[in-house]
Amino acid sequence: MIRIEHLCKEYSNVTPLKDVNTTINDGDVISVIGPSGTGKSTLLRCINQLEKPTSGRVWFNDVEITSPTCDLNEIRKKMGMVFQSFNLFGHRTIIENVMLPPMELLGKPKQDAYDEGMRLLHTVGLAEKALNYPDELSGGQKQRIAIARTLAMDPEVILLDEPTSALDPTMVGEVQAVIRELAKTGKTLMIVTHEMAFARAICNRVFYMDEGGIYEDGKPEQVFDNPLRERTRRFVRRLKVLEIDITSRDYDFFGTMGTIVQYCNKNQIAPQLAVRIQLAFEELTEQLVSQLQNPQLKLAIEYSEATEQATLAMHYNGPAFDITKHSDPLAKGVLHSAASQIEYHWNEGASLPNSVLVTVRV
């Protein structure tokens, strides 16, 4: 259906797409997720050539649409796009908005366009608004009309660029319901969305975008439940991460603690949980720095906005040393008071073979 090879898009100050390679199959329903600024919308706009790629090639049904000789008007008849901002004609009625594209671009007779338009308005639940104008509709109703207008062209592929992002939260559900029904029709869909539950429920495939490309591509249960790569895991679990490296016994303890306090404040971590994070950090580092001749410590603090839980993962050098068994009894007691679970692992061959995972008590 769609094949993409080495797609790159550069702007003067940023390169959102560095090297995108993928194949989109007929009937795929793909949710495109990822942090802001990772090229999700740019990918859709490059696929339908609203944005010209800096380099790379795109094929649609074995036609290279990035070729200068490609007739893009013919391609766009088969590839619809739904935007964030609706783009309805304000001076035309709702039924006219739906009728106009197939009449002008496909040469469909007026009566046929009207009949099909009314059928589509029934499909999206807005047949009674046929003679209204766009400014008489809510944002959710406008987006449903935009979807009906796209369907009026009977495209093979529909690209939806954050179709609910401009809507009041009370209107999101009505648009999502229409897209859910659309996903059952067998058409190929690509949907850029920040709504994770919706993304998971609607698709058979997920693109997580990061680092200038499709960072992870998989089935929804794999991407959301068992992501293969670290950035995906952090994103889908809504993890806020602070990483700290300690390479000397004379490291700046107070400055590091200040960084942790700032991290807790920035992420609005509950005060009691924040104190326990600081206690766990203090006891871990104090014991390890005193035990290791040339300490090499790498700490990652992770806080999940979804579960409001925090973990500390400490990796360190030296021979096998289980801090949970050999630390000072007082320090051990303080650490256990701050933690609901502590696990030690030895990773033979790793540069930092010792690791301790602390689940902070809520």
C-alpha positions as CSV (number, residue, x, y, z in Angstrom):
1,M,0.0,0.0,0.0
2,I,2.5,2.6,1.2
3,R,6.3,2.1,1.3
4,I,8.7,4.6,2.8
5,E,12.5,4.5,2.3
6,H,15.1,6.7,4.0
7,L,12.6,9.6,4.4
8,C,14.2,12.8,5.7
9,K,12.7,16.2,6.4
10,E,14.9,19.1,7.4
11,Y,14.0,22.7,8.4
12,S,16.4,25.5,9.0
13,N,16.6,24.9,12.7
14,V,15.4,21.3,13.3
15,T,15.3,17.9,11.5
16,P,12.1,16.1,12.7
17,L,12.6,13.2,10.3
18,K,16.1,11.8,9.9
19,D,15.6,8.3,8.4
20,V,12.1,6.8,8.3
21,N,11.7,3.4,6.7
22,T,8.5,1.4,6.9
23,T,5.7,-0.4,5.0
24,I,2.0,0.3,5.6
25,N,-0.2,-2.6,4.6
26,D,-3.7,-2.4,3.1
27,G,-6.2,-2.3,6.0
28,D,-3.7,-1.3,8.7
29,V,-5.0,1.0,11.4
30,I,-1.9,2.7,12.8
31,S,-1.7,4.9,15.9
32,V,1.2,7.3,15.7
33,I,2.4,8.3,19.2
34,G,5.3,10.0,20.8
35,P,6.4,13.2,22.5
36,S,5.8,16.6,20.9
37,G,8.2,17.6,18.2
38,T,9.2,14.1,17.1
39,G,7.8,14.4,13.6
40,K,4.5,12.7,13.9
41,S,2.5,15.3,11.9
42,T,5.4,15.9,9.6
43,L,5.4,12.2,8.7
44,L,1.7,12.4,7.7
45,R,2.3,15.6,5.7
46,C,5.2,14.0,3.9
47,I,3.2,10.9,3.0
48,N,0.6,12.9,1.2
49,Q,3.2,15.4,-0.1
50,L,1.8,18.5,1.7
51,E,5.4,18.7,2.8
52,K,8.2,18.0,0.3
53,P,10.7,15.6,1.9
54,T,14.3,16.8,1.9
55,S,15.3,13.3,0.8
56,G,14.0,9.8,0.6
57,R,11.2,8.1,-1.4
58,V,7.5,7.3,-0.8
59,W,5.5,4.8,-2.9
60,F,1.7,4.5,-2.9
61,N,0.3,1.5,-4.7
62,D,3.6,1.0,-6.5
63,V,3.6,4.6,-7.7
64,E,6.5,6.8,-6.5
65,I,4.7,9.9,-5.2
66,T,8.0,11.6,-4.4
67,S,8.9,11.6,-8.1
68,P,8.7,15.0,-9.9
69,T,6.6,13.4,-12.6
70,C,3.9,12.1,-10.2
71,D,0.4,13.6,-10.5
72,L,-0.3,14.4,-6.9
73,N,-3.9,15.5,-7.6
74,E,-4.6,11.9,-8.7
75,I,-2.9,10.5,-5.6
76,R,-4.8,12.8,-3.2
77,K,-8.1,11.6,-4.6
78,K,-7.2,8.2,-3.0
79,M,-5.5,9.6,0.1
80,G,-7.7,11.8,2.4
81,M,-6.5,13.9,5.3
82,V,-8.3,15.1,8.4
83,F,-6.7,18.1,10.1
84,Q,-6.8,19.5,13.6
85,S,-8.4,22.7,12.4
86,F,-11.4,21.3,10.4
87,N,-10.9,23.5,7.3
88,L,-14.6,23.7,6.5
89,F,-15.9,26.4,4.0
90,G,-17.7,28.9,6.3
91,H,-19.8,30.3,3.5
92,R,-21.3,27.0,2.5
93,T,-23.8,24.7,4.3
94,I,-22.8,21.5,5.8
95,I,-24.1,19.4,3.0
96,E,-22.4,21.6,0.5
97,N,-19.1,21.2,2.3
98,V,-19.5,17.4,1.9
99,M,-20.8,17.5,-1.7
100,L,-18.2,19.9,-3.1
101,P,-15.0,17.7,-3.2
102,P,-16.5,14.7,-5.1
103,M,-18.3,17.1,-7.5
104,E,-15.3,19.2,-8.3
105,L,-12.5,16.6,-8.1
106,L,-14.3,13.4,-9.2
107,G,-16.9,14.9,-11.5
108,K,-19.7,13.2,-9.5
109,P,-23.2,14.4,-10.5
110,K,-24.9,16.8,-8.0
111,Q,-27.7,14.4,-7.1
112,D,-25.3,11.5,-6.5
113,A,-23.1,13.8,-4.4
114,Y,-26.1,14.9,-2.4
115,D,-27.4,11.4,-1.8
116,E,-23.9,10.2,-0.7
117,G,-23.4,13.3,1.4
118,M,-26.6,12.7,3.3
119,R,-25.7,9.1,3.8
120,L,-22.4,10.1,5.3
121,L,-24.0,12.8,7.5
122,H,-26.3,10.0,8.9
123,T,-23.1,7.9,9.4
124,V,-21.5,10.6,11.6
125,G,-24.8,11.4,13.3
126,L,-25.3,14.9,11.9
127,A,-27.9,14.6,9.2
128,E,-30.1,17.1,10.9
129,K,-27.3,19.7,10.5
130,A,-27.2,19.4,6.7
131,L,-28.5,23.0,6.1
132,N,-26.6,24.6,8.9
133,Y,-23.4,26.5,8.5
134,P,-20.1,25.6,10.2
135,D,-20.2,28.5,12.7
136,E,-23.4,27.1,14.0
137,L,-21.7,23.8,15.0
138,S,-19.6,22.8,18.0
139,G,-15.9,21.8,17.5
140,G,-16.7,18.1,17.8
141,Q,-19.5,18.4,15.2
142,K,-17.2,20.3,12.8
143,Q,-14.6,17.6,13.1
144,R,-17.2,14.9,12.4
145,I,-18.2,16.9,9.3
146,A,-14.6,17.1,8.2
147,I,-14.4,13.3,8.5
148,A,-17.6,12.9,6.4
149,R,-16.2,15.3,3.8
150,T,-13.0,13.1,3.6
151,L,-15.1,9.9,3.3
152,A,-17.1,11.5,0.4
153,M,-14.0,11.1,-1.8
154,D,-14.0,7.3,-1.0
155,P,-10.2,7.3,-0.3
156,E,-8.2,4.2,0.2
157,V,-6.1,5.8,2.9
158,I,-7.1,8.3,5.5
159,L,-4.5,10.3,7.5
160,L,-5.8,11.9,10.7
161,D,-3.5,14.5,12.3
162,E,-4.5,14.8,16.0
163,P,-8.2,15.0,15.1
164,T,-9.2,15.7,18.7
165,S,-6.5,18.0,19.9
166,A,-8.3,21.2,19.2
167,L,-11.5,20.1,20.9
168,D,-13.0,20.7,24.3
169,P,-12.6,17.5,26.4
170,T,-16.4,17.1,26.4
171,M,-16.4,16.7,22.6
172,V,-13.5,14.3,22.3
173,G,-15.6,11.2,22.8
174,E,-18.0,11.9,19.9
175,V,-15.2,12.2,17.4
176,Q,-13.4,9.2,18.7
177,A,-16.6,7.2,18.4
178,V,-16.8,8.1,14.7
179,I,-13.2,7.1,14.1
180,R,-13.8,3.8,15.9
181,E,-16.5,3.0,13.5
182,L,-14.4,4.1,10.6
183,A,-11.6,1.7,11.7
184,K,-14.1,-1.2,11.2
185,T,-14.6,-0.4,7.5
186,G,-11.3,-1.9,6.3
187,K,-9.8,1.4,5.1
188,T,-6.2,2.1,5.9
189,L,-5.9,4.7,8.7
190,M,-2.9,6.5,10.2
191,I,-3.9,8.5,13.3
192,V,-1.6,10.9,15.2
193,T,-2.9,11.1,18.7
194,H,-1.9,11.9,22.3
195,E,-4.9,9.8,23.6
196,M,-3.2,6.6,24.7
197,A,-6.2,4.6,25.6
198,F,-7.9,5.5,22.3
199,A,-4.7,4.7,20.4
200,R,-4.5,1.3,22.0
201,A,-8.2,0.5,21.5
202,I,-8.4,1.4,17.8
203,C,-5.3,0.2,16.1
204,N,-3.7,-3.1,15.0
205,R,-0.3,-1.4,14.9
206,V,1.6,1.4,16.8
207,F,4.4,3.7,15.6
208,Y,6.2,5.3,18.5
209,M,8.3,8.1,17.1
210,D,11.5,9.5,18.6
211,E,15.1,10.2,17.6
212,G,14.1,11.3,14.1
213,G,12.2,8.2,13.1
214,I,9.9,5.3,14.0
215,Y,11.7,4.3,17.2
216,E,9.4,1.3,17.8
217,D,6.8,-0.4,15.6
218,G,4.6,-3.2,17.0
219,K,1.2,-4.5,18.0
220,P,-0.5,-2.4,20.6
221,E,-0.2,-5.0,23.3
222,Q,3.5,-5.2,22.7
223,V,4.2,-1.5,22.6
224,F,2.0,-0.5,25.5
225,D,2.5,-3.6,27.8
226,N,6.0,-4.8,26.9
227,P,7.9,-2.1,25.0
228,L,11.2,-3.3,23.6
229,R,13.0,0.0,23.9
230,E,13.7,2.3,26.8
231,R,12.3,5.6,25.4
232,T,9.0,3.8,24.5
233,R,8.8,2.4,28.0
234,R,9.2,5.8,29.6
235,F,6.7,7.4,27.3
236,V,3.8,4.9,27.5
237,R,4.2,4.6,31.3
238,R,4.4,8.4,31.6
239,L,7.7,8.2,33.4
240,K,9.7,11.2,34.4
241,V,13.3,10.3,34.7
242,L,16.3,11.9,36.4
243,E,19.7,10.4,35.7
244,I,22.7,11.1,38.0
245,D,26.4,10.0,37.6
246,I,28.7,9.9,40.6
247,T,32.4,9.3,39.8
248,S,34.2,10.5,42.9
249,R,34.0,10.2,46.7
250,D,34.2,14.0,46.7
251,Y,31.0,14.5,44.6
252,D,28.8,17.4,45.5
253,F,26.2,15.8,47.8
254,F,24.3,18.9,48.5
255,G,24.2,20.1,44.9
256,T,23.0,16.6,43.8
257,M,20.3,16.6,46.6
258,G,19.2,20.0,45.4
259,T,18.8,18.6,41.9
260,I,16.6,15.8,43.2
261,V,14.5,18.3,45.2
262,Q,14.0,20.3,41.9
263,Y,13.0,17.2,40.1
264,C,10.4,16.3,42.7
265,N,9.0,19.8,42.7
266,K,8.8,20.0,38.9
267,N,6.9,16.8,38.7
268,Q,4.6,17.6,41.6
269,I,5.6,14.5,43.5
270,A,3.8,14.2,46.8
271,P,5.9,15.6,49.7
272,Q,6.1,12.4,51.7
273,L,7.1,10.4,48.6
274,A,9.7,13.1,47.7
275,V,11.3,12.8,51.2
276,R,11.5,9.0,50.8
277,I,13.2,9.4,47.4
278,Q,15.8,11.6,49.0
279,L,16.3,9.2,51.9
280,A,16.8,6.3,49.6
281,F,19.3,8.2,47.5
282,E,21.2,9.4,50.6
283,E,21.5,5.9,52.1
284,L,22.4,4.2,48.8
285,T,25.1,6.6,47.9
286,E,26.6,7.0,51.4
287,Q,27.0,3.3,51.7
288,L,28.4,2.7,48.2
289,V,30.8,5.7,48.1
290,S,32.2,4.6,51.5
291,Q,32.7,0.9,50.3
292,L,34.1,1.5,46.8
293,Q,37.7,2.7,46.3
294,N,37.0,4.4,43.0
295,P,33.2,4.7,42.9
296,Q,31.4,4.7,39.6
297,L,27.7,5.1,40.2
298,K,24.9,5.6,37.7
299,L,21.5,6.4,39.2
300,A,18.1,6.7,37.5
301,I,15.1,8.0,39.4
302,E,11.8,7.2,37.7
303,Y,8.4,8.6,38.7
304,S,5.3,7.4,37.0
305,E,2.5,10.0,36.6
306,A,0.1,7.2,35.8
307,T,0.6,5.3,39.1
308,E,2.3,8.0,41.2
309,Q,5.0,5.5,42.1
310,A,8.8,6.0,42.1
311,T,11.8,3.7,41.7
312,L,15.5,4.3,42.1
313,A,17.9,2.1,40.0
314,M,21.5,2.3,41.1
315,H,24.2,0.6,39.0
316,Y,27.8,0.5,40.4
317,N,31.2,-0.9,39.8
318,G,33.4,-3.3,41.8
319,P,33.1,-6.9,42.8
320,A,29.8,-8.4,43.7
321,F,28.5,-6.4,46.6
322,D,24.8,-6.8,47.8
323,I,24.2,-3.6,49.6
324,T,20.9,-5.0,51.0
325,K,22.9,-7.6,53.0
326,H,26.2,-5.9,53.8
327,S,25.4,-2.3,54.6
328,D,25.4,-0.7,58.0
329,P,22.4,-1.9,60.1
330,L,21.3,1.6,60.8
331,A,21.5,2.6,57.2
332,K,19.8,-0.6,56.2
333,G,16.9,0.2,58.5
334,V,16.5,3.7,57.1
335,L,16.6,2.4,53.5
336,H,14.0,-0.2,54.3
337,S,11.8,2.4,55.9
338,A,11.8,4.3,52.6
339,A,11.3,1.3,50.4
340,S,8.6,-1.2,49.8
341,Q,10.9,-3.5,47.9
342,I,14.7,-3.7,47.3
343,E,16.2,-6.1,44.7
344,Y,19.9,-6.7,44.0
345,H,21.3,-8.2,40.8
346,W,24.7,-9.1,39.6
347,N,25.3,-8.6,35.8
348,E,28.4,-10.5,34.8
349,G,30.4,-8.7,32.1
350,A,28.6,-5.3,32.4
351,S,30.7,-2.2,32.9
352,L,28.7,-1.6,36.1
353,P,27.9,-5.1,37.1
354,N,26.1,-4.4,40.4
355,S,22.6,-3.1,40.4
356,V,20.0,-2.3,43.1
357,L,16.4,-1.5,42.3
358,V,14.5,0.3,45.0
359,T,10.7,0.7,44.9
360,V,9.9,3.7,47.0
361,R,7.2,3.3,49.6
362,V,4.1,5.3,48.7
